[in-house]
Structure formats: structure tokens, C-alpha cells
Amino acid sequence: MRAAFLDWGTVSSGGDLDPAPLRAALPGLVLYDDIAPEQVAGRLAGCEVVILNKVELRGSLISAHPGLKLIALTATGTNNVDLEAARAQGVAVCNIRDYCTPSVVQHVFATLLALTHSVREYDRALKAGAWESARHFTMLNYPVRELAGRTLGIVGYGVLGKGVARVAEAFGMQVRIANRPGGAAEPGRLALEELLPLVDVLTLHCPITPATRHLIGARELALMKPDAVLINTARGALVDAPALAAALRAGRLGGAAIDVLAEEPPVSGSPLLAPDLANLIATPHTAWAALESRQRALAEVAANVLDFRQGGRRGRVV
């Protein structure tokens, strides 16, 4: 069974992952580190199974390769694959879920603690020689806050949201959950506009849908406390980037940590990468990227492929 991993370099860096599980499921698998859009058709030629992360497979590409039997995603999101075209041609599509929860949860609290303890500010000050000239044994130039007793709001209460909630409760935080945007109200949860004024920290863990695009914009930011923190490790388009940059710049928000942007990589730029946003931590979509999570992703893909070859439907979205 001829198979190719079209964008191996998006999950493995410098050979830090072991592809053995994939090779066991697909002997002869070809790994392509990088791929340009114009190379996709040629590398699909003759393949029965294709593994990909972010490569776009539109309907014309799928229909042009009638021998294709399975598209295996090393991600949860499926927006880069034309699912209707795959369904029409009888091509199975599978994704993976819940493989990177520990990594994302760690990232949420790594950035939250960096913001609430002014870690970056103190580090820069000390490296500039500020401690040597300080009057006291300590420096109190930047604010430090405890998490205990503060309120954390979660939008998206799936496996990731629940993982964040458990750690927040261990810190002594009060957790409040938003109703699913665009969904029915659930007991014990709050509408977003009710939740926002209550939270000290808001963390996003929901997918992009018509109901969630720009879920957090100027209106929603204005409802939040002026010292509140926003964390987005989900999808960039959940947040109106210019509105967030304006709120941070004007001091209407205490800080933000952004791991995702609407365009990745941001070849067109982003307001959230401006150098004057000192109270924003920006990372390049790495919340998921702990070594263990990436290796776990390969194991999940391999399990999906093996199950497909045995006639099963593990991980199937089509």
C-alpha cells in the first residue's frame, strides 16, 4: 500500500520523533519534510494512503487521484480537507483527538504564571543590571498576583477545557464555564456576556464555527475587568486581533497570551506581533508541541491507519 506523509516537518524537528509506529502501519511510507502547494499533486500520485497535518486537499486534488483510499490527519481540525469531495469519492478521512491535552494545559499555566508573576519583566530588568543597584534585597517594580481565589472562565469545556479546570482548581481558583457559543444553554453555565465581567482569566478552547469567529472582539473585551488576562491556545480567528491589540495598548486589559493567529505563519503580519505590546506573550502555535504529545499523535495516526486496514472506523470523520 503506497503511502506518503506530506508535511512531516510540521510534527518532527531535526528527527526528534520516532516514525516507527507509522512505518509499522504503512511499510514503505515516504516522509516529505516540506511541501509546496504545486508539489502536492505529484506526491499524491499512486498513493492509497496520505498522512498530513496542514496541507490543503481540495476537491480537485481528491478527485484527480481515484486510487486514494484514506486521508489520515495528524490533527483534530479538518478544515484543510474537502470532506464532501472525499465522501463523494469514497475516500475515508480520520483525525485524532485528545493527544496533546497535557501540553496545552501546561502552556496555559506557563503563560498565565509568566504574566501574573511578571517573570519576563523581572528577567529583563535583572539582565540590565537593575538588581545590583537596587536599594533592598527585593524589587517590587512590577506586579505579582496570586491565582488562588481568582476566577477562571473557560469557553469550550471539552477534554482540554476540563484539563485546564482541574489545574485551576488545584491553584485554588474558582472555575466558571461559558455556554457553548451557538449551542443550547446548559445548567450551571453562563452566557458569555454574563461570564466576562466575572473572570480574572479567560481561556479559549473551542473550535472555529460561524458562531465563534471573532467571539472575543471590542464589545467583549470592554466587558472584562481592566486587569483580566485572555489566553487563546485554540484558533486565531476566535479573537479580533486589532481589537485585542487596542485594548492592551490602552490598558483596558491586564495581559494576554496568544499561541494562534488567523494566518499561520503570519506572512501578512498581525497587530498582535507589534513590539510595543509588552503585556502580551505571543508564541508560534506551540501549545500542543511537547515532544510527548507529538509522539502520541503519531501513535494515534498509526492506530487509525491500522484500524482502517482492518475494516474499522477508528477516528473517522468521513
C-alpha positions as CSV (number, residue, x, y, z in Angstrom):
1,M,0.0,0.0,0.0
2,R,1.8,3.1,-1.2
3,A,1.6,6.0,1.3
4,A,3.2,9.4,2.0
5,F,3.3,11.8,4.9
6,L,3.1,15.1,3.0
7,D,4.3,17.5,5.7
8,W,6.4,15.5,8.2
9,G,8.3,18.6,9.2
10,T,5.2,20.1,10.8
11,V,5.3,17.5,13.5
12,S,9.0,16.4,13.8
13,S,12.0,18.8,14.1
14,G,15.5,17.5,13.5
15,G,14.5,13.9,13.8
16,D,13.2,14.2,17.3
17,L,10.2,11.9,16.7
18,D,10.3,8.1,16.1
19,P,8.3,7.3,12.9
20,A,8.3,3.6,13.8
21,P,4.6,3.4,14.6
22,L,3.7,4.9,11.2
23,R,6.1,2.6,9.4
24,A,4.7,-0.4,11.2
25,A,1.2,0.5,10.0
26,L,2.4,1.5,6.5
27,P,5.6,-0.2,5.4
28,G,7.4,1.8,2.7
29,L,5.8,5.1,3.9
30,V,7.6,8.1,2.3
31,L,8.2,11.1,4.6
32,Y,8.3,14.5,3.0
33,D,9.7,17.2,5.3
34,D,8.3,20.2,3.4
35,I,6.0,20.5,0.5
36,A,4.9,23.4,-1.7
37,P,1.3,23.6,-3.0
38,E,2.4,22.9,-6.5
39,Q,4.1,19.6,-5.4
40,V,1.0,18.1,-3.7
41,A,-0.5,16.6,-6.8
42,G,2.7,14.9,-7.8
43,R,3.3,13.4,-4.4
44,L,-0.2,12.1,-4.2
45,A,0.2,10.2,-7.4
46,G,-0.2,6.5,-6.8
47,C,-0.9,6.9,-3.1
48,E,-3.6,4.9,-1.4
49,V,-3.0,6.5,2.0
50,V,-1.9,10.0,2.6
51,I,-1.0,11.4,6.0
52,L,-1.0,15.2,6.5
53,N,-1.2,17.9,9.1
54,K,-1.8,21.3,7.5
55,V,-1.5,20.6,3.7
56,E,-4.7,21.6,1.9
57,L,-6.5,18.9,0.0
58,R,-9.3,20.5,-2.0
59,G,-11.9,18.7,-4.1
60,S,-10.0,18.9,-7.4
61,L,-6.9,17.2,-5.9
62,I,-9.0,14.4,-4.3
63,S,-11.0,13.7,-7.5
64,A,-7.8,13.7,-9.6
65,H,-6.5,10.7,-7.6
66,P,-9.1,7.9,-7.8
67,G,-6.7,5.4,-6.1
68,L,-6.7,7.4,-2.9
69,K,-8.4,5.4,-0.1
70,L,-7.6,7.2,3.2
71,I,-6.6,10.7,4.3
72,A,-5.2,10.5,7.8
73,L,-4.8,13.8,9.7
74,T,-2.3,14.3,12.5
75,A,-4.6,16.9,13.9
76,T,-8.1,17.4,15.2
77,G,-9.1,20.1,12.8
78,T,-10.4,19.0,9.3
79,N,-10.9,22.4,7.7
80,N,-7.9,21.8,5.3
81,V,-9.6,18.8,3.7
82,D,-12.6,18.9,1.4
83,L,-14.8,16.4,3.3
84,E,-17.6,16.5,0.9
85,A,-15.4,15.7,-2.1
86,A,-13.8,12.9,-0.1
87,R,-17.2,11.5,0.8
88,A,-18.4,11.7,-2.8
89,Q,-15.3,9.8,-4.0
90,G,-15.5,7.2,-1.2
91,V,-12.2,8.4,0.4
92,A,-12.1,7.8,4.2
93,V,-10.9,10.7,6.4
94,C,-9.8,10.3,10.0
95,N,-8.5,12.7,12.6
96,I,-7.0,12.4,16.1
97,R,-8.3,13.9,19.4
98,D,-7.1,14.5,22.9
99,Y,-3.4,13.7,22.2
100,C,-2.0,17.0,23.4
101,T,-4.0,17.8,26.4
102,P,-1.1,17.8,28.9
103,S,1.0,20.0,26.7
104,V,-1.8,22.6,26.1
105,V,-2.7,22.7,29.8
106,Q,0.9,23.3,30.7
107,H,1.1,26.1,28.2
108,V,-1.9,27.8,29.5
109,F,-0.5,27.9,33.0
110,A,3.1,28.6,31.9
111,T,1.9,31.8,30.2
112,L,-0.6,32.7,32.9
113,L,2.1,32.4,35.6
114,A,4.6,34.4,33.5
115,L,2.0,37.2,33.2
116,T,0.8,37.2,36.8
117,H,4.4,37.0,38.2
118,S,5.9,39.5,35.8
119,V,8.5,36.9,35.0
120,R,9.7,38.4,31.7
121,E,9.8,41.9,33.2
122,Y,11.9,41.0,36.1
123,D,14.2,38.8,34.0
124,R,14.9,41.7,31.6
125,A,15.4,44.2,34.5
126,L,18.0,41.9,36.2
127,K,19.9,41.3,33.0
128,A,20.1,45.1,32.5
129,G,21.7,45.3,36.0
130,A,18.8,46.6,38.0
131,W,19.3,44.2,41.0
132,E,22.9,45.3,41.5
133,S,21.7,48.9,42.0
134,A,18.6,48.0,44.0
135,R,18.1,49.6,47.5
136,H,16.6,46.5,49.0
137,F,17.0,42.7,48.8
138,T,14.0,42.5,46.6
139,M,12.5,44.5,43.8
140,L,8.8,45.4,43.7
141,N,8.8,47.3,40.4
142,Y,6.3,45.0,38.7
143,P,3.0,43.5,40.0
144,V,2.9,39.9,41.2
145,R,-0.5,38.3,41.8
146,E,-1.7,35.0,43.3
147,L,-4.1,32.8,41.4
148,A,-5.8,31.5,44.5
149,G,-9.2,33.0,44.9
150,R,-9.4,34.4,41.4
151,T,-11.9,33.3,38.8
152,L,-11.0,31.5,35.6
153,G,-13.6,31.4,32.8
154,I,-13.5,28.7,30.2
155,V,-15.0,28.8,26.7
156,G,-15.0,25.3,25.3
157,Y,-15.5,22.7,28.0
158,G,-14.3,19.5,26.3
159,V,-11.3,17.5,27.2
160,L,-8.9,20.5,27.0
161,G,-11.2,22.8,29.0
162,K,-11.7,20.1,31.7
163,G,-7.9,19.6,31.9
164,V,-7.4,23.4,32.4
165,A,-10.2,23.4,35.0
166,R,-8.6,20.7,37.1
167,V,-5.3,22.5,37.3
168,A,-7.0,25.8,38.0
169,E,-8.8,24.3,41.0
170,A,-5.5,22.9,42.3
171,F,-4.3,26.5,42.3
172,G,-7.4,27.5,44.3
173,M,-9.1,29.2,41.5
174,Q,-12.9,29.4,41.0
175,V,-13.8,28.0,37.6
176,R,-16.8,29.3,35.6
177,I,-17.9,27.8,32.3
178,A,-19.5,29.6,29.3
179,N,-22.3,28.1,27.4
180,R,-21.2,26.7,24.1
181,P,-21.3,29.6,21.6
182,G,-24.2,28.9,19.2
183,G,-25.5,26.0,21.3
184,A,-28.2,25.5,23.8
185,A,-27.8,26.8,27.4
186,E,-26.7,24.2,29.9
187,P,-27.3,24.1,33.6
188,G,-24.6,25.6,35.7
189,R,-23.1,27.5,32.8
190,L,-23.2,31.2,31.9
191,A,-23.8,33.1,28.7
192,L,-20.6,34.7,27.5
193,E,-21.7,38.3,28.2
194,E,-22.6,37.2,31.8
195,L,-19.3,35.4,32.3
196,L,-16.9,38.1,31.0
197,P,-17.3,40.7,33.8
198,L,-16.7,38.0,36.4
199,V,-13.4,36.5,35.3
200,D,-9.9,37.3,36.1
201,V,-8.7,34.9,33.4
202,L,-10.4,33.9,30.3
203,T,-9.1,30.9,28.3
204,L,-10.4,29.7,24.9
205,H,-10.7,26.0,23.9
206,C,-13.5,26.0,21.3
207,P,-13.3,25.4,17.5
208,I,-13.9,27.9,14.8
209,T,-17.5,28.0,13.6
210,P,-19.7,30.7,12.3
211,A,-20.8,31.3,15.9
212,T,-17.3,31.6,17.3
213,R,-15.4,33.6,14.7
214,H,-14.3,36.9,16.4
215,L,-16.0,35.6,19.5
216,I,-13.8,38.0,21.5
217,G,-14.0,41.4,20.0
218,A,-14.1,45.0,21.1
219,R,-17.5,44.6,22.8
220,E,-16.5,41.5,24.7
221,L,-13.1,43.0,25.8
222,A,-14.9,46.0,27.1
223,L,-16.9,43.7,29.4
224,M,-13.8,42.3,31.0
225,K,-12.0,43.6,34.1
226,P,-9.2,46.0,33.3
227,D,-6.7,43.7,34.9
228,A,-8.1,40.4,33.4
229,V,-5.9,38.1,31.3
230,L,-7.0,36.5,28.0
231,I,-5.4,33.2,26.8
232,N,-6.0,31.7,23.4
233,T,-4.5,28.4,22.5
234,A,-7.4,27.3,20.3
235,R,-7.8,29.1,16.9
236,G,-6.6,32.6,16.0
237,A,-9.8,33.8,14.4
238,L,-11.7,33.4,17.7
239,V,-10.2,36.8,18.7
240,D,-10.5,40.1,16.8
241,A,-6.7,40.8,16.7
242,P,-6.9,44.6,16.1
243,A,-9.5,44.9,19.0
244,L,-7.2,43.0,21.4
245,A,-4.2,45.0,20.4
246,A,-6.1,48.2,21.0
247,A,-7.4,47.1,24.4
248,L,-3.9,46.0,25.5
249,R,-2.3,49.2,24.3
250,A,-4.9,51.3,26.1
251,G,-4.6,49.5,29.4
252,R,-8.1,48.1,29.2
253,L,-6.9,44.6,29.7
254,G,-4.2,43.3,32.1
255,G,-2.5,41.0,29.6
256,A,-2.9,38.3,27.0
257,A,-1.2,35.1,25.8
258,I,-1.8,34.2,22.2
259,D,-0.5,31.0,20.7
260,V,-2.5,31.1,17.5
261,L,-3.2,33.7,14.8
262,A,-5.8,33.7,12.0
263,E,-3.0,33.4,9.4
264,E,-0.1,31.0,10.2
265,P,2.6,31.7,9.5
266,P,1.6,35.4,9.6
267,V,3.1,36.4,6.3
268,S,0.7,39.4,6.1
269,G,1.7,40.5,9.7
270,S,-0.5,40.8,12.7
271,P,-1.4,43.6,15.1
272,L,-0.6,41.1,17.9
273,L,3.1,41.0,16.9
274,A,3.7,44.7,17.5
275,P,6.8,45.2,19.6
276,D,5.1,47.7,21.9
277,L,2.6,45.2,23.3
278,A,4.6,44.5,26.4
279,N,1.8,42.8,28.3
280,L,1.2,40.2,25.6
281,I,3.0,36.8,25.3
282,A,3.0,35.5,21.7
283,T,4.1,32.0,20.8
284,P,4.1,30.3,17.3
285,H,1.4,27.7,17.7
286,T,3.5,25.6,20.2
287,A,1.0,24.9,23.0
288,W,0.4,21.4,21.6
289,A,4.1,20.8,20.8
290,A,5.6,18.9,23.7
291,L,7.7,16.0,22.5
292,E,5.4,13.5,24.2
293,S,2.3,15.0,22.7
294,R,3.8,14.9,19.2
295,Q,4.9,11.3,19.6
296,R,1.5,10.4,20.9
297,A,-0.1,12.0,17.8
298,L,1.9,9.6,15.6
299,A,0.8,6.6,17.7
300,E,-2.8,7.8,17.3
301,V,-2.5,8.2,13.5
302,A,-0.9,4.7,13.2
303,A,-3.8,3.2,15.2
304,N,-6.3,4.9,12.9
305,V,-4.5,3.6,9.8
306,L,-4.2,0.0,11.2
307,D,-7.9,0.0,12.1
308,F,-8.8,1.3,8.6
309,R,-6.8,-1.5,7.0
310,Q,-8.8,-4.0,9.2
311,G,-12.1,-2.5,8.1
312,G,-12.8,-0.4,11.1
313,R,-13.8,3.2,11.6
314,R,-11.5,4.5,14.3
315,G,-11.1,8.3,14.2
316,R,-13.3,8.5,11.2
317,V,-14.9,11.8,10.2
318,V,-15.9,10.6,6.7
